[in-house]
Amino acid sequence: IDLDENGMSGRYYVDLSELQAIKPCPWGRVYPMSCGRAMVYDGQKYGFIDENLELVIPCKYDRSHSVEFNCGVIPVSDGSNCFLINTDGEVVSDSYSLILDAMAYNSGRFGSRGIFVLSLDGQRSYRVIDATGFILAEVESSYPPQIVGTTIVGSEMQSVLFDFDLKQ
């Protein structure tokens, strides 16, 4: 939170159980904690802190199409390439021109956990994968397809049904 009272000025982490400032927060933004990590923004790049508020994945990513880890992975970008990293910061996928987390892309309304939409060519070819990299479907669409339960819906309202057993 931002404080400006009792001689304390600036951004601070707060212990909500005690309603007490813990220590100064150096980040411009801190996102929700998931899988023991929270994305942070230093004003130029994104990285991740752990539950002890220590930076564990350096601020080196230009963006992410999600703010939380989804089944242990999150899509990030280093500028021109998008890829999935795990909670240790290890790259766990090939690079693509775009990777969308179906939960974040669909605003959590329809998406299934652990499902990601990849752009194969930056144009009309998309691949839908699970968090392990298993290919669920490939779709031609004018825009990234939506995930509705276990159905992939493309731009011309074509749909592909997939079945999976996701370990969460």
C-alpha positions as CSV (number, residue, x, y, z in Angstrom):
1,I,0.0,0.0,0.0
2,D,1.0,3.7,-0.3
3,L,1.5,5.3,3.1
4,D,1.9,8.9,4.1
5,E,1.2,9.1,7.8
6,N,3.0,8.7,11.1
7,G,6.3,9.5,9.6
8,M,6.0,6.7,7.0
9,S,5.9,7.8,3.4
10,G,6.1,5.5,0.3
11,R,5.0,2.0,-0.6
12,Y,5.0,-0.8,2.0
13,Y,4.1,-4.4,2.3
14,V,1.4,-4.9,4.9
15,D,0.7,-7.8,7.2
16,L,-3.1,-8.0,6.9
17,S,-3.5,-10.1,10.0
18,E,-1.8,-7.4,12.1
19,L,-2.7,-4.4,9.9
20,Q,0.9,-3.3,10.2
21,A,3.5,-2.2,7.7
22,I,6.2,-4.8,7.4
23,K,8.9,-3.2,5.2
24,P,9.2,-0.9,2.3
25,C,8.1,-2.2,-1.1
26,P,10.5,-1.2,-3.9
27,W,8.2,-2.3,-6.8
28,G,6.0,-0.1,-8.9
29,R,3.4,-2.9,-9.0
30,V,2.9,-6.2,-7.2
31,Y,0.4,-8.7,-8.5
32,P,-1.4,-11.5,-6.7
33,M,0.6,-14.4,-5.2
34,S,0.1,-17.7,-7.0
35,C,2.2,-20.9,-6.7
36,G,4.3,-19.1,-4.1
37,R,5.2,-16.3,-6.6
38,A,4.0,-12.8,-7.2
39,M,4.8,-10.9,-10.4
40,V,6.4,-7.5,-9.8
41,Y,7.1,-4.5,-12.1
42,D,10.2,-2.4,-11.5
43,G,9.1,0.4,-13.9
44,Q,10.6,-1.2,-17.0
45,K,10.5,-5.0,-16.7
46,Y,8.6,-7.8,-14.9
47,G,10.0,-10.4,-12.5
48,F,8.8,-12.5,-9.6
49,I,9.1,-12.5,-5.8
50,D,8.5,-15.4,-3.4
51,E,6.4,-15.5,-0.2
52,N,9.4,-14.0,1.8
53,L,9.1,-10.9,-0.5
54,E,12.6,-11.7,-2.1
55,L,13.2,-11.4,-5.8
56,V,13.6,-15.0,-7.1
57,I,13.1,-14.5,-10.8
58,P,14.9,-11.3,-12.1
59,C,13.0,-8.4,-13.7
60,K,13.9,-9.2,-17.3
61,Y,10.5,-9.8,-19.0
62,D,8.8,-7.1,-21.2
63,R,5.3,-8.4,-20.5
64,S,3.1,-11.3,-19.6
65,H,-0.4,-12.1,-20.9
66,S,-1.3,-13.2,-17.3
67,V,-0.5,-12.0,-13.8
68,E,-0.7,-15.4,-12.1
69,F,0.9,-18.8,-12.6
70,N,-1.6,-21.3,-14.1
71,C,-0.8,-24.9,-13.1
72,G,2.8,-23.9,-12.4
73,V,3.6,-22.0,-15.5
74,I,3.1,-18.4,-16.8
75,P,3.5,-16.9,-20.3
76,V,6.1,-14.1,-20.5
77,S,7.8,-12.2,-23.3
78,D,11.4,-11.0,-23.8
79,G,10.4,-8.6,-26.5
80,S,9.8,-10.5,-29.7
81,N,9.4,-14.0,-28.3
82,C,6.8,-15.4,-25.9
83,F,7.4,-18.6,-23.9
84,L,6.2,-20.3,-20.7
85,I,8.4,-20.3,-17.6
86,N,7.9,-22.3,-14.4
87,T,8.0,-21.0,-10.8
88,D,11.8,-21.4,-10.9
89,G,12.1,-19.2,-13.9
90,E,13.0,-22.0,-16.2
91,V,11.8,-21.8,-19.8
92,V,9.5,-24.9,-20.3
93,S,8.2,-24.3,-23.9
94,D,9.3,-23.3,-27.4
95,S,9.0,-19.6,-28.2
96,Y,6.1,-18.3,-30.1
97,S,4.9,-14.9,-31.4
98,L,2.1,-14.9,-28.8
99,I,1.0,-17.1,-25.9
100,L,-2.2,-16.4,-24.1
101,D,-3.3,-18.0,-20.8
102,A,-6.9,-19.1,-21.5
103,M,-8.0,-18.2,-18.0
104,A,-6.6,-14.6,-18.3
105,Y,-7.6,-14.2,-21.9
106,N,-11.2,-15.2,-21.2
107,S,-11.2,-13.2,-18.0
108,G,-11.7,-16.4,-16.1
109,R,-15.2,-16.7,-17.4
110,F,-14.9,-19.7,-19.7
111,G,-11.3,-20.8,-19.7
112,S,-10.0,-24.1,-18.3
113,R,-7.1,-24.0,-16.0
114,G,-3.8,-25.0,-17.5
115,I,-4.8,-24.3,-21.1
116,F,-2.8,-21.9,-23.3
117,V,-3.4,-20.5,-26.8
118,L,-0.2,-20.1,-29.0
119,S,0.1,-18.1,-32.2
120,L,2.1,-20.2,-34.7
121,D,2.7,-17.5,-37.3
122,G,1.4,-14.3,-35.8
123,Q,-1.5,-14.4,-38.3
124,R,-4.2,-17.1,-38.4
125,S,-2.7,-20.4,-37.1
126,Y,-3.2,-21.2,-33.4
127,R,-2.3,-24.1,-31.3
128,V,-4.0,-24.9,-28.0
129,I,-1.8,-26.8,-25.4
130,D,-2.0,-27.8,-21.8
131,A,0.5,-26.8,-19.1
132,T,2.7,-29.8,-20.0
133,G,3.0,-28.7,-23.6
134,F,0.6,-31.4,-24.9
135,I,-1.2,-30.3,-28.1
136,L,-4.9,-30.3,-27.7
137,A,-5.8,-28.8,-31.1
138,E,-4.7,-26.6,-34.0
139,V,-7.1,-24.0,-35.2
140,E,-7.2,-21.5,-38.1
141,S,-8.9,-18.3,-36.9
142,S,-8.8,-14.6,-37.6
143,Y,-8.1,-13.9,-34.0
144,P,-7.1,-16.0,-31.0
145,P,-9.7,-18.7,-30.3
146,Q,-11.8,-18.6,-27.1
147,I,-11.8,-21.6,-24.8
148,V,-15.3,-22.4,-23.5
149,G,-15.1,-25.4,-21.1
150,T,-13.6,-28.1,-23.3
151,T,-14.5,-26.4,-26.6
152,I,-12.3,-24.2,-28.7
153,V,-14.2,-21.6,-30.6
154,G,-12.6,-19.8,-33.5
155,S,-13.5,-16.6,-35.4
156,E,-15.9,-18.1,-38.0
157,M,-17.6,-19.9,-35.1
158,Q,-16.0,-23.2,-36.0
159,S,-15.4,-25.2,-32.9
160,V,-13.2,-28.1,-31.8
161,L,-14.0,-30.3,-28.9
162,F,-11.1,-31.6,-26.8
163,D,-10.9,-34.0,-23.9
164,F,-8.3,-33.9,-21.2
165,D,-7.5,-34.9,-17.6
166,L,-5.6,-31.9,-16.2
167,K,-3.7,-32.5,-13.0
168,Q,-4.0,-29.4,-10.9
